[in-house]
Amino acid sequence: MPATTHTVTNQAPPLAGYDVFASDPSLTEGVDRHAGPEHLPEIRAELSALGRTAGSAEAQEWGRQANENPPVLRTHDRYGNRIDEVEFHPSWHRLLDRAVSTGLTDAWGRPDGHLRRAAAFLVWSQVEAGHGCPVSMTHAAVPALRTDPELAAEWEPRLTSHRYEPGLRAAAEKPGALFGMGMTEKQGGSDVRSNTTSAEPLAEPGTYALTGHKWFCSAPMADGFLVLAQAGAAGEQGRPSCFLVPRVLPDGTRNAFRIQRLKDKLGNRSNASAEVEFDGTTWARRVGPEGRGVATIIEMVAATRLDCVLGSAALMRQAVVQAVHHAAHRSVFGGPLIDKPLMRNVLADMALESEAATTLGLRLAAAYDSGSEADRNLLRIAVPAAKYWVTKRCPPLTAEALECLGGNGYVEESGMPRLLRESPVNSVWEGSGNVQALDVLRALQREPAALDAFLGEVGRAHGADHRLDAAVKDLLNELADLEHIEARARRLVERMALLLQASLLVRFAPTATADAFCASRLGRDWGGAFGTLPATLDLAAVVERARVGS
């Protein structure tokens, strides 16, 4: 065929060689807003360095390779010895090394630690989402371990280390360690109190032998795991307790940690999710009081729920960036696709969703750093509400962004299918939508200070937008009616999350962004599908704010 038939025209160039942090106004402005001025220059420099790496072609290639070369389970060595190892592609280790060295497992106790980590998590997760699982669990394990000062003194320096070293060795011999967790079982799912894994006390105080299974155990090559089991001597009524299960014991021998299989799951292919068995000789150390396992691990759950918000926000941001980039460089029907009114409406609507998710995630991270009573109460209700809503919005947004690229978006090489496959995970992880909605109801019923803190946060924008004021009034009326409250929980939590987002955008976002969000999400003129914003809004300004480069 003549070579002229292969001339490539009207294709968007690769989106590479940019600073993922500096090119995101909602992220940079949020960091500037919440960070202490004495640490801000250091934080911005750290995030821009990470942002340039995240936007590089090299890092994007790491993400592709890690997903095209999934982990492989090796249950036995060539001689028949049980080894229970999972092999990962080198790019997986490159991604984890960059995450750990940047401090994505180090937030507790650092100045502005949660904010700087949240911003970095938002940046680096746009490269590849799967390796964020062990990063998140390692970060979240710290508050659970702190219920036992001796354990915390031993393990916290390893978990917050900025050095990554793969391979199974005694944790004391490694410069840093990663953690996983195992809570759910075949018969229970979110109902962890129905777990059947048992823990029988051993002679050494605080140590136990575990017998049972875990239906989902992600990152099985981590150095240790927090698990739930029913504690008590044989024949006694079990009490849910929390345990630390190391992969390798202090003497260098391997703990009994039988990987039965890797899950063939939806989502990323880079991470390994496994079914594991404890055979009665699995050594564990109790964390926190016996019978208080759920209470011990709840802070870990809360921290990983915030990471669900941040992870979904990162996916949405990357999807929007790719869609806007494509539309800016694609010509259709005589002009740039980005200038077509209907496409502009779709892009602007997605940009609103992305910015609202990022802004809310950073506010919650800053609340962890604050430590004030008001912020602690706010987190109790805002984290499950945000987790419910932001993770629910991720799949339709990524699907819409893929559609913006047309057939190009449906091809694996575009990266959009990987975003779409990953998009549902955070709504399932750490409790599905119903679990989050019921958790908000519990907080409303048992902790009135949480509602006060929520209303106080939303009320900071009182009088700035009449639609927001009217929506708050509607919410109060709904809260006053307790009839069928559980059946209405999803609707209630959705409205609460939207009010939080609207309040933040009204206070901190450009007028065009805040006006469009309130007009659609709080007004009566929103069709639900992306691209149904009122035509009278300044949509061009909203799209331009989401655009990377020229």
C-alpha positions in Angstrom: 0.0 0.0 0.0 1.2 3.6 -0.6 2.9 5.0 2.5 0.6 8.0 2.3 -2.3 6.0 3.7 -0.4 5.6 7.0 0.0 9.4 7.6 -1.1 10.1 11.2 -3.2 13.3 11.6 -5.7 14.7 14.0 -4.5 12.5 16.9 -3.8 14.0 20.3 -0.1 13.9 21.3 0.8 11.8 24.3 0.2 13.6 27.6 3.7 13.3 29.2 6.4 15.5 30.5 4.3 17.6 32.8 4.0 18.3 36.5 1.0 16.4 37.8 1.0 18.5 41.0 1.7 22.0 39.6 -0.8 21.6 36.8 -3.7 20.9 39.2 -5.1 24.2 40.6 -7.5 22.6 43.0 -4.6 20.5 44.5 -2.0 23.3 44.7 -4.5 25.8 46.1 -5.7 23.2 48.7 -2.1 22.6 49.8 -1.5 26.3 50.0 -4.7 26.8 52.0 -4.1 24.1 54.6 -0.3 23.8 55.0 1.5 25.7 57.7 3.4 28.6 56.1 6.7 27.5 57.7 6.5 24.2 55.9 4.8 25.2 52.7 8.0 25.8 50.6 9.3 22.4 51.5 6.0 20.7 50.8 5.5 22.4 47.5 9.0 21.5 46.4 8.5 17.8 47.4 5.2 17.6 45.6 6.5 19.2 42.4 9.4 16.8 42.3 6.9 13.9 42.7 4.6 15.6 40.2 7.3 15.8 37.5 8.1 12.1 38.0 4.4 11.2 37.9 4.0 13.1 34.6 7.0 11.5 33.0 6.8 9.0 30.2 9.1 6.7 32.3 6.7 6.5 35.2 3.7 6.0 32.9 5.6 3.1 31.4 6.1 1.6 34.9 2.4 1.7 35.4 1.7 0.0 32.1 4.3 -2.7 32.6 3.1 -3.5 36.2 -0.4 -4.2 34.9 0.6 -6.1 31.7 2.8 -8.4 33.8 0.6 -9.4 36.7 2.0 -11.1 39.9 2.5 -14.9 39.9 2.0 -17.2 42.9 4.7 -19.7 43.8 3.4 -22.0 46.4 6.4 -24.4 46.4 10.0 -24.3 45.4 11.6 -26.7 42.9 12.3 -29.2 45.7 8.7 -29.3 47.0 9.2 -26.9 50.0 6.3 -24.7 50.7 7.3 -21.0 50.2 4.1 -19.1 49.5 5.7 -16.3 47.6 4.3 -13.9 45.0 6.6 -12.6 42.2 6.1 -9.1 40.9 7.4 -7.3 37.8 10.3 -4.9 38.5 8.1 -2.0 37.6 5.9 -2.8 40.6 8.9 -2.4 42.8 9.9 0.8 41.1 6.5 2.3 41.8 6.5 1.2 45.4 10.1 2.4 45.9 9.1 5.9 44.8 6.0 5.9 46.9 7.8 4.9 50.1 10.8 7.2 49.5 8.4 10.1 49.1 6.8 9.4 52.4 3.4 7.9 51.4 3.6 5.7 54.5 4.7 8.4 56.8 2.0 10.9 58.0 1.6 10.3 61.7 3.5 12.9 63.7 5.1 14.8 60.8 4.3 18.5 60.4 1.3 18.7 58.1 1.9 15.0 57.7 -1.6 14.0 56.6 -2.0 16.9 54.2 1.3 16.4 52.5 0.8 12.7 52.3 -2.8 13.1 50.9 -1.5 15.4 48.2 1.3 13.1 47.3 -1.1 10.1 47.2 -3.4 12.1 44.8 -0.4 12.8 42.6 1.3 9.4 42.6 -1.9 7.3 42.3 -2.5 8.9 38.9 0.5 6.9 37.7 -0.9 3.5 38.8 -3.4 2.6 41.4 -2.7 -1.0 42.4 0.5 -0.4 44.4 -1.5 2.2 46.5 -3.1 -0.7 48.3 0.0 -1.8 50.4 1.0 1.9 50.7 -2.5 2.7 52.2 -2.6 -0.3 54.6 0.9 0.4 55.9 0.1 4.0 56.6 -3.2 3.1 58.2 -1.7 0.4 60.5 0.1 2.9 62.7 -2.9 4.1 64.9 -3.9 0.5 65.5 -0.4 -0.5 66.6 -0.3 2.5 68.9 -2.9 0.8 71.2 0.1 -1.3 72.2 3.1 1.0 73.0 5.6 -1.9 72.9 4.5 -3.0 69.5 4.3 0.5 68.2 7.9 1.2 69.4 9.1 -1.9 67.5 7.1 -1.6 64.2 6.2 2.1 63.7 9.8 3.1 62.7 9.7 0.4 60.1 6.3 1.4 58.7 7.2 5.1 58.4 10.6 4.5 57.0 11.3 6.1 53.6 13.2 3.0 52.4 11.6 0.1 50.5 13.1 -3.3 50.4 11.2 -6.2 48.9 11.7 -9.9 49.8 10.8 -12.0 52.8 13.2 -11.5 55.7 12.8 -10.9 59.4 11.5 -7.3 59.7 14.2 -6.4 62.2 16.8 -6.9 59.4 15.1 -4.7 56.8 15.3 -0.9 56.5 11.6 -0.6 56.2 8.4 -2.7 56.2 5.0 -2.8 54.6 1.8 -4.0 56.1 -1.4 -5.6 54.9 -4.6 -6.6 56.6 -7.1 -9.5 56.7 -10.5 -9.0 58.1 -13.2 -10.5 55.9 -13.9 -14.2 55.6 -16.0 -16.3 53.2 -19.1 -16.3 55.4 -19.0 -12.8 56.7 -17.8 -10.0 54.4 -18.4 -6.7 56.2 -19.9 -8.6 59.2 -16.5 -9.2 60.8 -18.1 -10.3 64.1 -19.1 -13.5 62.3 -15.5 -14.4 61.7 -14.6 -18.0 62.5 -10.8 -17.7 62.6 -9.7 -18.6 66.2 -6.8 -17.5 68.3 -5.5 -19.8 71.0 -3.2 -18.4 73.7 0.4 -19.6 73.8 2.7 -19.7 76.7 4.3 -16.4 76.0 1.9 -13.6 77.2 0.2 -11.8 74.3 1.0 -14.4 71.7 -1.4 -16.8 70.0 -1.7 -19.5 67.4 -4.3 -18.8 64.7 -6.5 -21.3 62.8 -8.7 -20.1 60.0 -8.8 -18.2 56.8 -9.1 -14.8 55.2 -11.1 -14.4 52.0 -9.4 -11.2 50.9 -5.8 -10.5 51.8 -4.2 -7.9 49.6 -0.4 -7.5 49.2 0.4 -10.9 50.5 4.2 -10.2 50.2 3.9 -7.5 53.0 6.1 -8.0 56.1 3.2 -8.1 58.5 -0.6 -8.2 58.6 -3.3 -7.0 61.0 -6.0 -9.6 61.2 -9.2 -10.3 63.3 -9.8 -13.5 65.0 -11.9 -14.9 67.9 -9.6 -15.0 70.9 -9.9 -17.5 73.8 -8.8 -21.0 74.8 -10.2 -24.0 72.9 -13.9 -24.5 73.8 -14.4 -21.0 75.0 -16.7 -18.4 73.5 -14.5 -16.4 71.1 -14.1 -12.6 71.3 -13.1 -10.6 68.2 -9.5 -9.4 68.8 -6.9 -7.9 66.6 -3.6 -9.6 65.9 -0.3 -8.9 64.2 0.8 -11.7 61.9 4.4 -11.4 60.6 5.3 -13.2 57.4 8.8 -14.0 58.8 9.4 -14.7 62.5 12.2 -13.0 64.4 14.4 -16.0 64.2 14.2 -15.9 60.4 11.9 -18.8 59.9 8.7 -18.3 57.9 5.4 -18.0 59.6 2.6 -20.4 58.5 0.9 -18.2 56.0 -0.6 -20.4 53.3 -1.6 -18.5 50.1 -4.3 -20.7 48.5 -4.8 -18.7 45.4 -4.7 -15.2 43.9 -8.0 -13.6 43.1 -8.9 -13.0 39.4 -10.4 -9.7 40.2 -11.8 -6.7 38.4 -9.6 -3.6 38.5 -5.8 -3.3 38.4 -3.7 -6.4 37.5 -0.6 -5.2 39.3 -1.5 -5.9 42.9 -2.1 -9.4 44.3 -5.2 -10.1 46.3 -5.1 -13.6 47.9 -7.0 -16.1 49.9 -4.8 -17.2 52.9 -5.1 -19.9 55.5 -3.8 -20.1 59.0 -3.1 -23.7 59.9 -3.1 -23.7 63.7 0.6 -23.0 64.0 0.4 -19.5 62.6 2.1 -17.3 65.2 0.5 -13.9 66.1 0.8 -11.2 68.6 -2.3 -9.6 70.1 -2.8 -5.9 69.4 -4.9 -4.0 71.9 -7.1 -5.7 74.5 -8.6 -9.1 74.0 -12.1 -8.9 72.8 -11.7 -5.3 71.5 -10.5 -6.2 68.0 -13.0 -4.1 66.1 -12.4 -1.0 68.3 -8.6 -1.5 67.9 -8.7 -1.7 64.1 -11.4 1.0 63.6 -8.8 3.8 63.3 -7.1 1.8 60.6 -10.4 1.4 58.8 -11.0 5.2 59.0 -7.6 6.0 57.6 -8.1 3.6 54.7 -11.5 5.0 54.0 -10.0 8.4 53.5 -7.5 6.8 51.1 -10.5 5.5 49.2 -11.7 9.1 48.8 -8.2 10.2 47.7 -7.7 7.2 45.4 -11.0 7.9 43.6 -10.2 11.6 43.4 -6.9 10.7 41.7 -8.6 8.4 39.2 -11.2 11.1 38.4 -8.5 13.8 38.0 -6.5 11.6 35.6 -9.6 10.7 33.6 -10.6 14.4 33.3 -7.1 15.4 32.3 -7.0 12.8 29.6 -10.4 13.8 28.3 -9.7 17.5 28.2 -6.3 16.9 26.6 -7.8 14.8 23.9 -10.6 17.3 23.2 -8.1 20.2 23.0 -6.1 18.5 20.3 -8.9 16.8 18.3 -10.6 18.6 15.5 -14.1 17.7 14.5 -16.7 19.3 12.2 -14.4 22.2 11.4 -13.0 23.1 14.8 -11.5 21.9 18.1 -13.6 19.4 19.9 -13.1 21.3 23.2 -14.9 24.3 21.7 -18.1 22.4 20.8 -20.8 23.5 23.3 -22.0 20.0 24.2 -18.5 18.6 24.6 -17.6 21.6 26.7 -20.6 20.9 28.9 -19.5 17.3 29.5 -15.9 18.3 30.2 -17.0 21.0 32.6 -19.4 18.7 34.5 -16.6 16.1 35.0 -14.2 18.8 36.0 -16.6 20.0 38.7 -16.8 16.5 40.1 -13.1 16.1 40.1 -12.4 19.4 41.8 -15.0 18.8 44.5 -13.5 15.4 45.3 -10.0 16.7 45.5 -11.0 19.7 47.7 -13.0 17.5 50.1 -10.2 14.9 50.4 -7.6 17.6 51.3 -9.9 19.2 53.8 -10.4 15.8 55.6 -6.6 15.2 55.6 -6.1 18.7 57.1 -8.6 17.8 59.8 -6.4 14.8 60.8 -3.5 17.2 61.2 -5.5 19.7 63.1 -6.4 17.3 65.9 -9.0 19.8 67.3 -12.1 18.5 68.9 -14.2 20.0 66.2 -12.2 18.4 63.4 -12.2 15.0 65.2 -16.0 15.2 65.4 -16.2 16.3 61.8 -14.1 13.3 60.6 -16.5 10.9 62.4 -19.3 11.8 60.0 -17.5 13.3 57.0 -15.2 10.4 56.3 -17.9 7.8 55.7 -20.1 10.3 53.9 -17.2 11.3 51.6 -16.2 7.7 51.1 -19.8 6.9 50.1 -20.3 9.7 47.6 -16.9 10.3 46.0 -16.3 6.6 45.3 -19.8 6.3 43.9 -19.1 9.1 41.4 -15.9 7.6 40.2 -17.2 4.9 37.8 -19.6 7.0 35.8 -17.0 9.8 35.5 -14.3 7.5 34.2 -16.8 5.9 31.8 -17.8 9.3 30.5 -14.2 10.4 30.1 -13.4 7.2 28.2 -16.3 8.1 25.9 -14.8 11.5 25.2 -12.0 9.8 23.5 -14.4 7.7 21.4 -12.9 4.5 20.0 -9.4 5.6 21.0 -10.5 5.5 24.6 -11.8 1.9 24.3 -8.3 0.7 23.3 -6.0 -0.5 26.1 -3.0 1.6 24.9 -4.9 4.8 25.8 -4.9 3.9 29.5 -8.6 4.7 29.8 -9.7 1.1 30.2 -7.4 0.6 33.1 -8.9 3.7 34.8 -12.4 2.4 34.2 -11.7 -1.1 35.5 -10.1 0.4 38.7 -12.9 2.9 39.3 -15.4 0.6 41.3 -12.8 -0.7 43.8 -12.9 2.1 46.4 -16.7 1.9 46.8 -16.2 -1.8 47.8 -13.0 -1.6 49.8 -13.4 -0.9 53.6 -17.2 -1.2 53.5 -19.6 -0.9 50.6 -22.1 2.0 50.2 -24.6 0.6 52.6 -22.0 0.1 55.3 -20.9 3.8 54.9 -24.5 5.1 55.0 -25.3 3.0 58.1 -22.1 4.3 59.8 -23.2 7.9 59.2 -26.6 7.0 60.8 -24.8 5.6 63.8 -22.8 8.8 64.2 -26.0 10.9 63.9 -27.8 8.8 66.5 -25.0 8.3 69.0 -22.6 11.2 68.6 -24.5 14.6 68.4 -21.2 16.4 68.4 -20.4 14.9 65.0 -23.5 16.5 63.5 -22.7 19.8 65.2 -19.2 19.7 63.7 -20.6 18.9 60.2 -23.2 21.7 60.3 -20.5 24.1 61.6 -18.2 23.3 58.7 -21.0 23.7 56.1 -22.2 26.8 57.9 -18.9 28.6 57.2 -20.4 29.4 53.8 -23.7 30.6 55.1 -25.1 33.5 53.1 -22.7 33.1 50.2 -25.0 31.1 47.9 -28.8 30.9 48.3 -28.9 27.4 46.8 -26.5 26.1 49.5 -28.5 27.8 52.2 -31.8 26.2 50.9 -30.1 22.8 50.7 -29.0 23.0 54.3 -32.5 23.9 55.4 -33.8 20.9 53.5 -31.3 18.6 55.2 -32.4 19.8 58.6 -36.0 19.0 57.7 -35.0 15.6 56.6 -33.0 14.9 59.8 -36.1 15.9 61.8 -38.1 13.0 60.2 -36.7 9.7 61.6 -39.4 7.5 60.0 -37.9 5.0 57.6 -34.5 6.7 58.2 -32.5 3.6 57.4 -34.2 3.1 54.0 -33.5 6.8 53.2 -29.9 6.6 54.4 -28.2 6.7 51.0 -30.2 9.8 49.9 -29.4 11.5 53.2 -25.6 10.7 53.0 -25.5 11.9 49.4 -26.9 15.2 50.4 -24.5 15.6 53.3 -21.5 14.9 51.1 -22.7 17.4 48.4 -23.3 20.1 51.1 -19.7 19.6 52.3 -18.3 19.9 48.8 -20.5 22.9 47.9 -19.5 24.7 51.1 -15.8 24.2 50.3 -16.1 25.3 46.7 -18.2 28.3 47.6 -15.5 29.4 50.0 -12.4 28.5 48.0 -13.0 27.8 44.3 -13.4 30.3 41.5 -16.8 31.8 41.2 -17.5 30.0 37.9 -16.7 26.6 39.5 -18.7 27.2 42.7 -21.7 28.6 40.8 -21.8 25.6 38.4 -21.6 23.1 41.2 -24.3 24.7 43.3 -26.6 25.2 40.2 -26.3 21.6 39.3 -25.7 19.5 42.4 -27.9 21.6 44.7 -30.3 23.1 42.2 -33.2 21.6 40.3 -31.5 21.7 36.9 -29.3 18.7 36.9 -30.0 15.7 34.7 -27.7 13.4 36.6 -25.7 12.3 33.6 -22.6 14.3 32.9 -23.1 17.1 30.4 -26.4 18.4 31.6 -25.2 21.7 33.2 -27.3 24.8 32.6 -26.1 26.4 29.4 -26.0 29.9 31.0 -23.0 29.0 33.2 -19.4 30.0 32.4 -18.4 26.5 31.3 -15.3 27.5 29.3 -13.7 28.8 32.5 -14.4 25.6 34.3 -12.9 23.5 31.5 -9.8 25.7 31.2 -9.1 25.3 34.9 -8.9 21.5 34.4 -6.7 21.7 31.3 -3.0 20.7 31.4 -0.7 22.7 29.1 -1.7 24.6 26.0 
